[in-house]
């Protein structure tokens, strides 16, 4: 049975659409009550491959988790993948006539003041702080609320979403009886949920490798400093196996789950696929490595474009559903990037795998922003 204060979330990745209902208390996520996941055609280069398919699958999974629930449905929380987002950062400041105690209103006003974007095709959906400054002091990650100050400044991160994205889910929410829709940027949800605050004191890099799409996120404090997305992922690596080995695509995906990049295979060693194809494993591994080299070079270029200047002593963080069953891939990326790679995932039992990073981050962050704080722009 669903209750009116349960969280209803719809997570959109390039492979699956997942509807979840979560239990929360005092704006704290407690557990997943039910979920429904279904694959769909996905997106590429910021465009739906089949927009009707997106609508049909989204409505189907939501109806299944909502069941016969008849209560008032307040908010539908929907994630927004990186390919539909744009990020901009700016310094915003306000000065008062005299020193005063900083309250919630002052911080919200600071973000609202900086939200002056006039892009025709985009709308702001979140604003977060990379760092604050009080009375022209040094930049700090400490929340300024309850401090006394005459001047307050923030290095703010604004995330904007393409307006065309809203029409799909607003219509579905309306048909299913939700009063409003709250949109959450997936990259922001992941950094706020997966990483503790003290882990975000230094500039960090998170690479999310998905099925059809991947992203590189540079973050610090509570904000995304830069974001790059590109249409390359698990499916593209499997497609290379499909083309080069001339086997069915389903067999190529199966093969990708079986090979281990850490192992050495003899030239005459074969793997028999479900369809009966005998495939030389050594050749398949070489194709997979070549495909990963493309990913490595793309991640490197994206990090440069994001002006990532993090310490080489800190790892590059890796998440997403691409490598859960691709053995040896993280280590191979580590050698290609010439930097330690750490695979990260949600901290919840039963969901502590990289493939759940997107959906679990969404529902946790949604619990923090449900209720009174919900609005057009979320000030996390």
C-alpha positions in Angstrom: 0.0 0.0 0.0 1.2 3.5 -0.8 0.9 6.5 1.4 0.7 10.2 0.5 4.1 10.9 2.0 5.9 8.2 0.1 8.4 9.3 -2.5 7.6 8.4 -6.1 10.6 8.6 -8.5 11.2 7.9 -12.1 14.9 7.4 -13.1 15.9 7.7 -16.8 19.1 6.1 -18.0 20.2 5.3 -21.6 19.2 1.6 -21.1 16.3 1.5 -18.6 13.5 3.5 -17.1 13.0 2.7 -13.4 10.0 3.7 -11.3 10.5 3.5 -7.5 8.5 4.2 -4.4 10.6 5.1 -1.3 9.8 5.5 2.3 11.0 8.7 4.0 10.8 10.2 7.4 11.8 13.8 8.3 13.3 14.3 4.8 15.5 11.3 5.2 15.3 8.3 2.9 14.7 5.0 4.7 14.0 2.2 2.2 12.6 1.2 -1.2 9.0 0.0 -1.0 8.7 -1.2 -4.6 10.3 -0.7 -8.0 9.7 -1.6 -11.6 12.5 -1.5 -14.2 12.1 -1.8 -18.0 14.5 -1.5 -20.9 13.6 0.9 -23.8 15.2 2.4 -26.9 17.1 5.1 -25.0 18.7 8.3 -26.3 21.8 9.4 -28.3 23.3 12.8 -29.0 20.7 14.4 -26.7 17.7 13.0 -28.7 15.2 10.2 -27.9 15.6 7.3 -30.3 11.8 6.8 -30.1 9.9 9.4 -28.1 6.7 7.4 -28.1 8.6 4.5 -26.6 9.9 6.7 -23.8 6.3 7.8 -22.9 4.8 4.3 -23.1 7.5 2.7 -20.9 7.5 5.5 -18.4 3.8 5.3 -18.0 3.8 1.5 -17.8 6.4 1.3 -15.0 4.8 4.1 -13.0 1.3 2.4 -13.2 2.8 -0.8 -11.9 4.4 0.7 -8.8 1.4 2.9 -8.1 -1.0 0.0 -8.4 -4.4 0.8 -6.9 -3.2 3.7 -4.8 -6.0 6.3 -4.6 -4.5 9.0 -2.4 -3.3 12.4 -3.5 -0.2 12.1 -5.5 1.8 15.2 -4.7 5.2 15.1 -6.5 6.8 12.9 -9.2 10.6 13.1 -9.0 12.2 12.6 -12.4 15.9 12.3 -13.1 17.5 14.1 -16.1 20.5 12.4 -17.8 23.7 14.4 -18.6 22.9 14.6 -22.3 20.0 16.9 -21.7 21.8 19.2 -19.3 24.0 22.3 -19.4 26.1 23.6 -16.4 27.3 27.1 -15.7 29.0 28.5 -12.6 29.2 32.1 -11.4 30.0 34.2 -8.4 26.9 35.8 -6.8 27.1 38.2 -3.9 24.8 40.4 -1.8 25.7 43.1 0.7 23.4 44.3 3.6 23.2 47.6 5.3 24.5 46.1 8.5 25.8 42.8 9.8 22.9 40.3 10.3 22.4 36.6 11.0 22.2 34.7 7.8 18.9 32.6 7.4 17.4 30.3 4.8 15.8 33.2 3.0 19.2 35.0 2.5 20.8 31.9 0.9 17.8 31.2 -1.3 17.8 34.9 -2.4 21.5 34.6 -3.3 20.8 31.7 -5.7 17.7 33.4 -7.1 19.7 36.5 -7.8 22.2 34.6 -9.9 19.5 32.7 -11.8 19.2 35.2 -14.6 19.6 32.9 -17.5 17.6 33.7 -20.6 18.3 30.7 -22.9 15.3 30.0 -25.0 15.8 26.2 -25.1 16.9 25.6 -21.4 15.4 26.1 -17.9 17.3 26.1 -14.6 16.4 23.1 -12.5 19.0 23.2 -9.7 21.4 25.6 -7.9 24.1 24.5 -5.5 27.1 25.9 -3.8 30.6 25.1 -4.7 31.8 27.4 -1.9 30.7 30.4 0.2 32.4 33.5 1.4 31.5 35.8 4.3 32.6 39.4 4.4 35.2 38.9 1.6 36.8 36.1 3.7 38.3 33.0 2.2 36.1 30.5 0.3 34.7 27.7 2.5 32.4 24.8 2.2 30.8 25.6 5.5 27.1 26.5 5.4 26.7 30.2 6.2 23.4 29.9 7.9 23.4 31.3 11.5 26.6 33.2 10.9 26.6 37.0 11.2 27.8 38.8 8.1 27.3 42.1 6.2 28.4 40.5 2.8 27.5 37.1 1.6 28.9 35.5 -1.6 28.6 32.1 -3.3 30.4 30.3 -6.1 27.3 28.8 -7.5 26.6 26.0 -9.9 23.5 26.2 -12.0 22.2 23.2 -13.9 19.9 23.8 -16.8 17.7 21.3 -18.6 16.5 21.3 -22.2 12.9 22.4 -22.2 11.9 19.6 -24.7 12.6 17.1 -21.9 9.8 18.4 -19.7 6.9 17.8 -22.1 7.3 14.0 -22.0 7.1 13.6 -18.3 4.8 16.5 -17.4 2.1 15.0 -19.6 2.5 11.5 -18.0 2.5 13.0 -14.5 -0.7 14.9 -15.2 -2.5 11.8 -16.5 -1.5 9.9 -13.4 -2.8 12.5 -11.1 0.5 14.1 -9.8 0.2 17.7 -8.7 3.7 18.6 -9.8 7.0 17.3 -11.3 10.4 17.9 -9.7 13.4 17.4 -12.1 16.8 16.3 -10.7 20.1 16.3 -12.6 21.5 12.8 -12.5 25.2 13.9 -12.2 24.3 16.2 -9.2 22.3 13.5 -7.5 25.2 11.0 -7.8 27.8 13.3 -6.3 25.5 14.4 -3.4 24.4 10.8 -2.6 27.5 8.7 -3.2 30.2 11.0 -1.8 30.3 12.3 1.8 30.7 16.0 2.3 34.4 15.7 3.4 35.1 13.7 0.2 34.0 16.7 -1.8 36.4 19.3 -0.3 38.8 18.8 -3.2 38.0 18.9 -6.9 37.0 15.4 -8.0 36.2 13.6 -11.3 33.4 11.1 -11.7 33.0 9.1 -14.9 29.6 7.5 -15.4 29.7 4.9 -18.2 26.2 3.7 -19.3 24.7 1.6 -22.0 24.4 4.2 -24.8 25.7 7.3 -23.1 28.4 8.3 -20.7 29.4 11.4 -18.8 32.4 13.1 -17.1 31.6 15.3 -14.1 34.0 17.6 -12.3 32.6 18.5 -8.9 33.6 20.2 -5.7 31.6 21.1 -2.5 27.9 20.7 -3.3 28.3 21.7 -6.9 29.0 20.5 -10.4 31.8 22.6 -11.8 31.8 21.2 -15.3 30.0 18.4 -17.3 30.6 16.7 -20.6 28.5 13.9 -22.0 29.1 11.6 -25.0 27.2 8.9 -26.8 29.4 5.9 -26.1 29.0 3.0 -23.7 28.5 -0.7 -23.2 26.3 -1.1 -26.3 29.0 0.4 -28.6 31.6 -2.0 -27.3 29.2 -4.9 -27.9 28.4 -3.5 -31.4 32.1 -3.7 -32.3 32.1 -7.4 -31.3 29.0 -7.9 -33.3 30.5 -6.3 -36.4 34.0 -7.7 -36.2 33.1 -11.2 -35.2 29.9 -11.4 -37.3 27.8 -12.8 -34.5 24.3 -11.7 -33.3 24.2 -8.7 -31.1 22.7 -10.6 -28.2 25.7 -13.0 -28.4 28.1 -10.1 -28.5 26.6 -8.8 -25.2 26.8 -12.2 -23.7 30.4 -12.6 -24.8 31.3 -9.2 -23.3 30.1 -10.5 -19.9 32.2 -13.7 -20.2 35.6 -12.3 -21.1 38.1 -11.1 -18.5 40.6 -8.5 -19.5 42.9 -9.5 -16.7 43.5 -13.0 -18.2 45.6 -14.3 -21.0 43.8 -16.4 -23.6 45.5 -18.9 -26.1 45.0 -18.1 -29.8 43.0 -21.3 -30.3 40.8 -20.9 -27.2 37.1 -20.7 -28.2 33.9 -19.6 -26.6 30.6 -21.0 -27.8 27.8 -18.5 -27.7 24.2 -19.3 -26.9 23.4 -19.2 -30.7 26.2 -21.8 -31.3 28.9 -19.5 -32.7 32.5 -20.5 -31.8 34.4 -17.3 -31.1 38.1 -16.9 -30.6 38.3 -15.3 -27.1 41.7 -13.7 -27.7 40.3 -11.8 -30.7 37.3 -10.8 -28.7 39.5 -9.4 -25.9 41.5 -7.4 -28.4 38.4 -5.9 -29.9 37.1 -5.0 -26.4 40.5 -3.4 -25.5 40.5 -1.3 -28.7 36.9 -0.2 -27.9 38.0 0.8 -24.4 40.9 2.8 -25.8 38.2 5.0 -27.5 36.5 5.4 -24.1 39.8 6.3 -22.5 40.7 9.0 -25.0 37.2 10.4 -24.9 37.3 10.6 -21.1 40.7 12.3 -21.2 39.5 14.9 -23.8 36.4 15.5 -21.7 38.4 16.1 -18.5 40.6 18.6 -20.4 37.6 20.4 -21.7 36.2 20.5 -18.2 39.5 22.0 -17.0 39.9 19.3 -14.4 43.0 20.1 -12.3 42.5 17.6 -9.4 45.5 16.0 -7.7 47.0 13.0 -9.3 47.0 11.4 -5.8 43.2 11.3 -5.9 41.4 8.6 -7.9 39.2 9.0 -10.9 35.8 7.7 -9.7 33.9 5.3 -11.9 30.2 4.3 -11.8 27.3 3.3 -14.1 25.8 0.1 -15.4 28.4 -0.6 -18.1 31.1 -2.4 -16.0 29.2 -4.4 -13.5 29.7 -7.5 -15.6 32.7 -6.4 -17.7 35.6 -8.0 -15.8 38.9 -6.2 -15.9 37.6 -3.1 -17.5 38.2 -0.7 -14.5 41.9 -1.9 -14.3 42.3 -1.4 -18.0 40.9 2.1 -17.8 43.3 2.8 -14.9 46.3 1.9 -17.1 44.9 4.1 -19.9 44.2 7.1 -17.8 47.5 6.7 -15.8 45.6 7.3 -12.6 44.0 5.2 -10.0 40.4 4.3 -10.7 37.9 3.7 -7.9 34.5 2.1 -8.6 31.8 3.7 -6.5 28.2 2.8 -5.9 25.3 3.5 -3.5 25.7 2.6 0.1 22.4 0.8 0.5 22.2 -3.0 1.0 20.8 -4.8 -2.1 21.5 -1.7 -4.2 25.3 -1.3 -3.6 26.3 -1.8 -7.2 27.3 0.8 -9.8 24.3 -0.1 -11.9 22.0 1.4 -9.2 23.9 4.7 -8.8 21.5 6.7 -10.9 18.2 5.5 -9.4 19.3 5.3 -5.8 20.9 8.7 -5.9 17.7 10.1 -7.3 15.4 8.7 -4.7 17.7 9.7 -1.8 18.1 13.3 -3.0 14.4 13.5 -3.7 13.7 12.7 -0.1 15.8 15.7 1.0 13.9 18.1 -1.3 10.3 16.8 -0.9 7.6 18.8 0.7 8.0 22.5 1.4 11.3 23.0 -0.5 9.8 21.7 -3.7 9.6 24.4 -6.5 10.6 25.2 -10.0 14.3 25.4 -9.1 15.8 23.2 -6.3 18.2 24.9 -4.0 19.9 21.8 -2.6 
